Amino acid sequence: MRLATVLLASLPFFLACAPAQAAAPQRIGITVGALDNPFYQALTRGAIQTAHRLNPSVQVISLSANFNLPRQREQMQQLIEQKPDLILLGAVDSRAIAPQVRAARAAGIVVVAVDVDAPGADGTVKSDNRQAGEISCRHLARQLGGKGALLIQSGPPVSSVSDRIAGCRAALASFPGIRVLNGVNGQGSSLGGQRALQSDLARFAAIDAVFATNDRQALGCAKALPAQEAGRVRIASVDGSPDIERALRQPGPIIASASQSPYRIGREAVLLGQRLRQGEKTARLVKVPVTLVTRDNLAAYRGWQSPLPPADSH
């Protein structure tokens, strides 16, 4: 009897210490840069399929901000009113969306940032963007033989872009013969990349290589090059998109892209959100590794639609 009394008396203590197990999510909200972008399509697909494995009847609300901050702010408010268990946020502007992140958390909603940081979010799942910049620019520098002018074309004001540029600069520090040029902002689009490089070609006497912070800008840069320069200037970027796969299958200035795994980002974001809802002790930052895709290893590349991580090609 004495033993039974001790165990029963201890039971409330153990119950109090055990984390509450949250049920599978009933509703998930997603707002990302643009759902006409294959990257966000694959990310959303990974999130939806994972959510349905947790709960076959889960409701998923996916919204496209079209890279418009006021629209994404409105979408966040709409999602908060829907009272989802989890919001996946691909921020259009990492810092400017912070008030909406706070509002969602105040409403008891777990917020997981995807692809880029969103200050105040419960957790973040993104590519290792610093690594992406490092491997792309190291490859460019080696292709130049360690000498020449390398232009860095920046992009939208989000953490992924700044991390890629930081990684690029860190890699180039090992190549004293490389002169770094600060290019015009390519605004994340093909047209923006084209116009930016056209401006830079007029500003600088010589450009031997270009690091564009995403594939769309890289494709625009390729269009901007005069015919006589297209065979000389080398371009590398970040994404590993279907469009860059097509570009690498034919001759041209684009020589490499650090591939992301958007499907895996979406999958890991839902799983992280569920762990956070359950009160588990877990890392709040998940970095998905990237891999450099070139003409030499393109045949082994699985692409964005694969639920598997990219094949190792270092």
C-alpha positions in Angstrom: 0.0 0.0 0.0 2.8 2.4 0.8 4.3 1.9 -2.6 1.0 2.4 -4.3 0.5 5.6 -2.3 3.9 7.0 -3.5 3.2 6.2 -7.1 -0.2 7.8 -7.1 1.1 10.8 -5.3 3.8 11.2 -7.9 1.5 10.8 -10.9 0.3 14.5 -11.0 3.9 15.6 -11.0 4.8 13.5 -14.0 1.6 14.6 -15.8 2.5 18.2 -15.1 6.0 17.8 -16.5 5.0 15.9 -19.7 4.5 18.2 -22.7 1.0 18.4 -24.1 0.7 16.4 -27.3 -1.0 18.5 -29.9 -3.3 16.7 -32.3 -2.6 16.5 -36.0 -3.2 19.9 -37.6 -6.7 20.6 -38.8 -5.9 23.7 -40.8 -2.7 25.1 -42.2 -2.2 28.5 -43.9 0.6 29.2 -46.4 1.6 32.6 -47.9 4.6 32.7 -50.2 6.2 35.1 -52.8 4.4 33.8 -55.9 2.6 30.6 -56.7 3.3 30.9 -60.4 7.0 30.4 -59.5 8.0 26.7 -59.8 10.0 27.0 -56.6 7.0 28.0 -54.5 4.9 25.4 -56.3 7.3 22.6 -55.2 7.6 24.0 -51.7 3.8 24.2 -51.3 3.4 20.7 -52.8 5.8 19.3 -50.2 4.0 21.1 -47.4 0.5 19.9 -48.5 1.5 16.3 -49.1 3.2 16.2 -45.7 0.2 17.8 -44.0 -2.1 15.2 -45.5 0.1 12.4 -44.2 -0.3 13.8 -40.7 -4.1 14.3 -41.2 -5.8 13.2 -44.4 -8.6 15.6 -43.8 -6.5 18.7 -43.1 -7.5 21.9 -44.8 -4.6 23.8 -46.4 -5.1 27.5 -47.5 -2.3 28.5 -49.9 -2.0 32.1 -51.0 0.3 34.0 -53.4 1.5 37.4 -52.4 3.0 38.1 -55.9 6.0 39.7 -54.1 3.7 42.5 -52.9 4.2 43.4 -49.2 0.8 45.0 -48.6 -0.9 42.0 -50.1 1.1 39.6 -47.9 0.2 41.7 -44.8 -3.5 41.4 -45.8 -3.1 37.6 -46.4 -1.5 37.2 -42.9 -4.5 38.9 -41.4 -6.9 36.7 -43.4 -5.1 33.6 -42.2 -5.2 34.8 -38.6 -8.9 35.2 -38.9 -9.2 31.6 -40.2 -7.5 30.4 -37.0 -5.1 27.8 -38.5 -2.9 25.6 -36.3 0.1 26.6 -38.3 1.2 29.2 -40.8 4.1 28.7 -43.3 5.4 32.2 -44.3 7.6 32.8 -47.2 8.2 36.5 -46.5 8.2 39.1 -49.3 10.2 41.4 -46.9 11.8 39.7 -44.0 11.6 42.5 -41.5 8.5 44.5 -42.7 6.3 41.5 -42.1 7.3 41.3 -38.4 4.1 42.9 -37.0 1.9 40.3 -38.7 4.1 37.5 -37.4 3.6 38.9 -33.8 -0.1 39.1 -34.4 -0.3 35.5 -35.5 1.7 34.3 -32.5 -0.4 36.4 -30.2 -3.4 34.5 -31.5 -1.8 31.2 -30.6 -0.8 30.2 -34.1 2.6 28.6 -34.7 4.5 30.5 -37.5 7.3 28.8 -39.4 9.3 30.9 -41.8 10.2 29.2 -45.1 12.9 30.0 -47.6 13.7 33.3 -45.9 13.9 34.6 -42.3 10.9 36.3 -40.6 11.9 37.8 -37.3 9.7 36.6 -34.5 8.7 33.3 -36.2 8.6 30.2 -34.0 10.9 28.4 -36.4 12.6 28.6 -39.8 13.3 26.2 -42.6 15.5 27.4 -45.4 18.3 26.5 -47.7 21.8 27.0 -46.5 22.0 30.2 -48.5 25.5 31.1 -47.3 26.7 27.8 -48.6 24.9 28.4 -51.9 26.8 31.7 -52.4 30.1 30.1 -51.4 30.0 27.2 -53.8 28.7 29.2 -56.8 31.3 32.0 -56.5 34.1 29.5 -55.7 33.2 27.7 -59.0 33.2 31.0 -60.9 36.6 32.0 -59.5 38.1 28.7 -60.4 36.7 28.8 -63.9 38.4 32.2 -64.3 41.7 30.8 -63.1 41.6 33.0 -60.0 41.9 36.2 -62.0 39.4 38.7 -63.4 36.4 40.9 -62.6 33.4 39.2 -60.9 30.2 41.2 -60.6 27.7 40.4 -57.8 24.1 41.2 -58.8 22.0 41.6 -55.7 18.2 41.0 -55.3 15.2 41.6 -53.1 15.6 42.7 -49.5 15.3 39.3 -47.9 17.7 37.2 -45.8 18.3 34.6 -48.4 19.8 37.2 -50.8 22.0 38.8 -48.1 23.2 35.3 -47.0 24.1 34.3 -50.6 26.1 37.5 -51.1 27.9 37.0 -47.8 28.8 33.5 -48.8 30.0 34.7 -52.2 32.2 37.3 -50.7 33.6 34.8 -48.2 34.6 32.4 -51.0 36.2 35.1 -53.1 38.3 36.2 -50.2 40.5 33.2 -51.0 41.1 34.5 -54.5 43.1 37.7 -54.3 43.3 38.0 -58.1 39.5 38.4 -58.3 38.2 41.9 -58.4 34.7 42.2 -57.0 32.2 44.5 -58.7 29.0 45.6 -57.0 26.2 45.3 -59.5 22.8 46.9 -59.8 19.9 45.1 -58.0 18.3 42.6 -60.3 15.0 42.6 -58.3 14.6 38.8 -58.4 13.3 38.7 -62.0 14.5 37.9 -65.4 13.7 41.3 -66.7 15.3 42.9 -63.7 18.5 40.9 -64.1 18.6 41.8 -67.8 18.2 45.5 -67.2 20.6 45.5 -64.3 23.4 43.8 -66.2 22.8 46.1 -69.2 23.4 49.0 -66.9 26.5 47.4 -65.4 28.0 46.6 -68.8 27.9 50.4 -69.5 29.4 51.2 -66.1 32.3 48.8 -66.0 35.1 48.5 -68.6 35.2 44.7 -68.2 33.1 42.0 -66.6 34.4 38.4 -66.7 31.8 36.7 -64.5 28.5 37.4 -62.8 27.0 35.9 -59.7 23.2 36.4 -59.8 21.4 35.7 -56.5 18.7 33.6 -58.2 18.2 31.8 -61.5 15.7 34.2 -62.9 18.2 37.0 -62.7 20.8 34.8 -64.2 18.6 34.0 -67.2 18.1 37.7 -67.7 21.8 38.4 -67.4 22.4 35.8 -70.2 20.0 37.8 -72.4 21.8 41.1 -71.7 25.1 39.9 -72.9 26.1 41.0 -76.4 26.8 38.1 -78.8 30.6 38.7 -78.7 30.5 38.5 -74.9 28.2 35.5 -74.5 31.0 33.1 -75.1 33.4 34.8 -72.7 31.4 35.9 -69.6 30.5 33.2 -67.1 27.3 33.3 -65.0 26.4 31.3 -61.9 23.4 31.6 -59.6 21.3 29.9 -56.9 18.1 27.8 -57.3 18.7 24.8 -59.6 15.4 25.6 -61.3 13.9 23.8 -64.3 14.7 26.8 -66.5 18.4 26.6 -65.5 18.4 22.9 -66.2 17.3 23.7 -69.8 20.0 26.4 -70.0 22.7 24.0 -68.9 21.7 21.5 -71.6 22.9 23.8 -74.3 26.0 26.0 -74.8 25.8 29.4 -73.2 27.2 31.7 -70.5 25.4 30.1 -67.6 27.7 27.5 -66.1 26.3 26.6 -62.7 23.6 27.0 -60.1 23.5 26.0 -56.4 20.4 23.9 -56.3 17.7 24.2 -53.6 15.2 21.6 -52.5 11.9 23.4 -52.2 9.9 20.2 -51.8 12.0 19.3 -48.8 11.8 22.8 -47.4 8.0 22.5 -47.4 8.0 19.1 -45.9 10.4 20.0 -43.1 8.5 23.2 -42.3 5.3 21.2 -41.6 7.1 18.7 -39.5 8.9 21.4 -37.6 5.6 23.2 -37.0 4.0 20.0 -35.7 7.0 19.4 -33.3 6.7 23.0 -32.0 2.9 22.6 -31.5 3.6 19.4 -29.5 6.1 21.3 -27.3 9.0 19.1 -28.3 12.6 20.2 -27.6 13.8 20.8 -31.2 16.1 23.0 -33.2 14.2 26.0 -34.4 16.3 26.5 -37.4 16.6 23.8 -40.1 19.1 24.5 -42.9 18.6 22.3 -46.0 22.0 21.7 -47.8 22.5 22.8 -51.4 24.5 21.3 -54.2 26.2 22.8 -57.2 24.6 21.8 -60.5 26.8 22.1 -63.6 26.8 20.6 -67.1 29.1 17.9 -65.8 26.6 16.5 -63.3 23.3 17.6 -64.7 22.3 14.0 -65.7 22.3 13.0 -62.0 20.3 16.0 -60.8 16.8 15.1 -59.5 15.3 18.6 -59.8 12.9 20.6 -57.7 10.0 18.2 -57.8 11.9 15.4 -56.1 11.1 14.8 -52.4 14.7 13.6 -52.0 17.7 15.9 -51.3 19.8 16.8 -54.3 22.5 14.3 -55.3 25.9 15.1 -53.8 28.0 16.6 -56.5 30.8 18.4 -54.7 
